[in-house]
Amino acid sequence: MLPRRCPTQALRRDDRADELDFVVFSGQKWDRLGESHAKSVRAHWPNGHYTDGLARHIEDMKPQFSFAPDTRVVDHPVRLGKGKT
């Protein structure tokens, strides 16, 4: 059960997730991906492979926009926080 009033930290995480998905990923602003990912990030892909390192992760994401240029995140149906504290 969630608390009646959501902690400010959860609201900030929602805002950060919005910025990452709606602006950085959807806008292909790869130079900003380091705001949310460590340089040593390990990314696990749906096909079972993984990549190590932010630079490699970015290079693996770029082709998605070649075959599907309108790729974008438009909604987050699940939120950690809702409303103001």
ABEGO torsion letter per residue (X at the ends): XBBABBBAAAAAAAAAAAAAAAAAAAAGBAAAAAAABBAABBBBBAAGBBBBEAAAAAAAAAAAAAABAABBBABBABBABBEBX
